[in-house]
């Protein structure tokens, strides 16, 4: 019986091909729009999460005061036993690498001009091997542990401000861990761009040995723990925190304020867009089914007179809505997949976001669960719209339905 009803539903939708085509087209465009917008949002989330975890590590291990309090002197809340702790962390099979970091601020001078700097001391060999191309090198080379002299990498804006280039000699000035003032001559190894002009105007990288020599300490600010996979983060955090109760372990998500802000904004934007598209589809399907049912009121009265029950008619009309919604959802999904593949074959670039100088690739993420949920929702909306419109007509008195003109 169900197969027969479905057959009748398909045949009825083909009675007025133009109206059914318009309905299917609206459902298809709505489905494609939701899937493409959702795929773009997912792609953005993945890119931002990858960028955030590359920047800090999947986990950041430090003393509690490093996260909660301001420092009176550089590395006041730093780690003393970083090498021993790093060895213990590397023993975890899920840990791919542990990177120490020394964060400090001060002045950088070319002899004629001095400006504020925000500096980070890193282990160059491990940092660039683990993180990959997280910086765009515009001149020179990246740092290495084999350098015989103290070297730095400058942000593009800072290099321009100091008129420095690879090979230039500069002087770093900073307070030491015991509060004294120290200076150190360095050579520019390279110039980089993060894509954020405000950061490029102040940011520098140097190796940990140079940073510790300038600050007159053997401490590090924190350890960034890089895991084999992103989904290991929560379990690894619990293990590391349990093994080191005197320390505080934060995840990349705890520190990714930009990621959270963008995700909240996109969720609101695309949520509202999805709601609007859903309302449009409901109105279109409701209008199409209302016209179809009005035209077939006498036919419905005849079927009622022959003994067809109202619920049977309601089922058939609901199946018509399901056929229209299902066809539209399927076409929309195919269209969305086509656009996704096209963007992989023919790359397109998005304009730079506010506050940045570099664009990023336009990519659409394919997520099977999102596709399934969207298609099921589209079919459900069309079925509900159809049955809601049909319920009054199928329950109309038979005589009144037969007399309808």
N, C-alpha and C positions, 0 to 999 in steps of 0.2 A: 504493500500500500504506500509506503513512504517513497519508493522509487517512482510509483505512478504520480504521486503528488509533485515530486521534483520534476518529472517530465512535463506535467501540466504547467508548472511554474516557469520553466524555460520557454515553453511554447507561448505562454501569455506575454512574457517579456519581449518576444519577437513580433508581437502584433503591431506595435508602434516602434519601429526600429530607431527612428530619429530621436524620440523621447528617451528611449532606453540608452541610446548612444550618448546623449548629453549627460544622463545620470551616471553612467559608467565613467565618462570622461571626468566629471567633477570628483567622483570618488577616487579615481586614479590619480588625479593631480593632487588631491588632498593627501592621499597616502604617500605619494612621492615627496611632497613638500615636508611632511612630518619626518619621513625617513632620512631625507637629505639634511634637514636641519638638525635632527638628532645625531646623525653620523658626524656632522661637522662639529657639534658640541663634544661628542665623545673623542674625536680626534684632537680637539683643543685640550680637553682634560688630560689625555694621554701625553701630549707634548709638554704641557705645563708640569705634570707630575714627574716626567722624565727629567726635565730641566731642574726641578727642585731637588730631586733625589741625587742628581749628578753634582749639584752645587754643594750640598751638605753631607751627603751619604744617606743611606736608608735609615741609619741610626746615628745619633750624635751623643757621645759619652763625655761627660764633664762633671765637675763638682757642682752641687746644687746652686752655690752662690754665683757660678758663672752665668746661669740663666736668670737668676732672680735679683741680683744686686749689681750696682755699678762699681767699677773698680776705681780705687783712689790712686793706685799706681799700676803700670802695665803688668799683666799676668798675676795680679794679686790673688785671684781665685783659680790660677792655672793648675795643671796636673804635674806632680813631681815625679811620679813613677811611670811615665808614659811608655817607655820601652818595655817594661815588664808587663804592663797592662795590655799593650799591643800584642805581645806574644801570646798571652792568655786568650785574647779575643780571636786571634788567628787560628787557634786550636779548634774553634767551632767549625764543623764541616759546612755549614751554610754561609760562612763568611768568606768572601772572595778577596777582600783587601781591607786594611785599616790605615787610614791616612791621618797623620798628625797635622795640626794647623796652629799657627801662631798669629793672632790678630792684634794689631796695634795701630796707633795713629801718631802723627807727628808732622814735621815739616820736611820738604824736599827742596833743594836749592841747586841752581846752576852757577852760583857765584854772584850773579847780578839780581836774581829774582828768587824769592822763596814763596812757596804755596803749601797749603794744607794737603796732606796725603792720608789715605786710608789704605793700610798695607796688610798683606797676608803672607805669612811665611809658610811654604809648602815643601813637600818632598817631590822635587820635579819629576824624577824618573817614574815614581809610582802614580803621581797625580795625573799626568798627561796620558799614561798608559791605561789607567782605569777609566777616566772620564771621557777619553776620546776628544773629538773636536768641539769642546765647549767654548773655545775662544776663536775669534777670527784674527789671525796674525796678519797685520797690515805691513809690517816691516821687520827685518831681522829674523831671529829664531826664538824658540822657547828655551827656558832655563834648563840646565843640566847639573848633575851632582859632580861633574868632572872639572868644573871651572876652577881656575887657580886664583881668580880674583872675585871679590864680592860683586854680584850681578843683580840686576832688576829688570822686570818687564813693566812698561808704562802703559796706562790707558791712552788711547789716541788723543783725547782732549788734553790730558796732562802733558803729553809729549809736545803737542803743539804750543801749549802755554809756556813751556820751558825751552822751546826751540831745540828740543833734544831729538836725537836719532840714534840708531844702533852704533855703539862705539863711543857715544858721548859720556863724559864724566860728570857725575852729580854727587851731591852730599845729602845723606839722610840724617835728620836730627830728631831725637826722641828722648823721653824720660826713661831712665832705667828702672828696673824692678825695685831698687832701693831709693828712688826719688831723685837721683842725680840726672844731669843733662849729658847726653852722649852724642857724638857725631861719627859717621862712618862714610868713607868715600866708596862709591859704587860705579859700575860701568853699565850702560844700557845695553841689554842683550837683544831686546825685541820690543815692538809696539803692538798692542792688541786692541780690539774693539769688542765690547760686550753687546753692542747694539743699543745701549742706554746711555745717552750723552752725559747725564749727571754722574753716572758711575765712571765713565771714561775720563772725566775731568779730575777725578781724585784717586782712582784706584791704581795700586801697584802690586806686583807679585815679586817675591824674593824667595830664596831658599831658607829652610829652617835655621841652618847654621848661621847665616848672615843675620837673620832676625834675632836669634838668641844672643849673638855677639853684640848687636846694637843695644839690646835690652839688658844685657849682663845677667842672664838667667838661663837655666837649663829646662825651664818649664815649657809646656805647650798649653794653648787655650783649651783645646778639645781634641777628641779623636772621632773621625768620621768613619763609620763602619759600612762597607759596601757588601751587600748580599748577592747571592747568585740570582735571585728573582725577587721582584717587588712583593709578591704575595707571601713571602717569608717574614715580612717586617714585624707583624704583631707577635708571632711566636718567638722570634729572635729577641725582641725587646723584653719579653717576659723572662727569658733565660738569662740575658745579660744583666738585667736589673736584679734578679734573684742572686746571681753570682757576685754582684758588686753592690751590696746594699748601701755603702757609703757614697756612692755616686748616683747621678741622675741620668737616665737614659730617655732621650726624646726621639720621636720618629720624624722623618722628613715632613710629614703632614702637620705635626705640631708647629713647625717653623715656617711652613709655606703659606704665609698670609696672602700673597698675591694670588696663589692658586685658589684659596678658599673664596676670595672676593670675586674672582672671575667665574668660578663655578656657581656661586649663589646668583650672580647677575644673569648668566646664561640660563640657569634653571628657570628663573622668572620669565625671561624673554621667550624662550622656546616653549615653556609651559603655557603661557598666554596665547602664543601663536597656535599651538596644538588645539587649545580650547576653541579658538575662533574658527579654525579649519573644521573641527568637529561640528560646530553649530551650523556652519555653511552646508556641510554635507547632509546634515539632518534636515535642514530646510529644503534642499534640492530634492532629496529622496521623498520627503513628505509631500512636496508639491507634485512630483511625478506620480506617486502612488495615489494621491487624492484625485488627480485627473483620470487615471486609469480606472479607479474604482467607481467614480461618478459615471463614466461612460459605460460601465458594466453593471450598473445597479439592477437593471431588468434581468440581466443574465444571472446575477446573484439571487434575485427573487425566484427565477425559474428553478435554479438548483435547490433552493430551499423548498420549493413546492414539490420537487421530486424526492425529498427526504434527506437532502444533505444537511448535516448538522452545522450550526454556526462555528463551532470549534474547528471543524474540518475545513471550512472556508477560510477561517482565520489562519489556519496552518498553511494553506496553499498560498495565501497572499503574503504571509510572512516569509515563505520560501522564495517568493518572487523578489522580495527585498534582499534576501540572502544571496540570490543569484546575481542581482545587480551589484550589491556591495562586494561580494566575493570576486566578481569579474574585475571591478574597479580596483580592489586591493591587490589582486594579482598583477594587473597591468601596471599599477603604481610601483609595486615592488620590483618588477622587471625594469621599469624606467629608472628607478633609483640605483639598481645594480649597474645598469648601463652607464649612468653618469659617474658612478664610483670608479668603474674600470677605465672610463675615458680619462679621468683626472690622473690615473696612474700612468696611462700611456702618453698623455699630453699634459705635462706638468704646468700648473698655473700658480702664479705668485699673488699672495694677498698683500695689500699695502701695509706699511709699518703701523703697529698699534700706537696710540697716543703715548708720547714720551720716549719712543724708540726710533731708531734710524733704519732698521732692517725689517724687510717683510718676511713672510714665512710661507711655505708651500700650502696650497689649498688642497686638503685631503679630506676624504669622507671615509669614516670607519664603518665597516660592515659588522653588525652585531646580530647574530641569529635570534637572540631573545627579543631584541627590540623589534626586529622584523615581524616575528610571530605575534608579539603583543599588539603591534600597530594594526596588522591585518585582522586579527581577531576582533579588536576594538572597532574597526571600520565595519566589519560584517555585523557585529552586535548592534551598532548604531543604526544601520539600515534595516535590520530586522525589527528593532524596536519602533523605528519610525513607521514602518509599513503596518505593523500590527496596531499601532496606536491610531492611525488614520482609518484602518479597515474595521475597527471594532464596532463603530456606530452603524455602518452599513450592513454588516452581516447579521446584526441583531435587530434590524428594521423589520417590522411586520411584513409578512409575505405579500399581502394585498397591496400595501403601500409601495413595496419594491417593484411589483409587477406593473403598477400604474405610473411609475416614474418616467418622466420624459426629459 
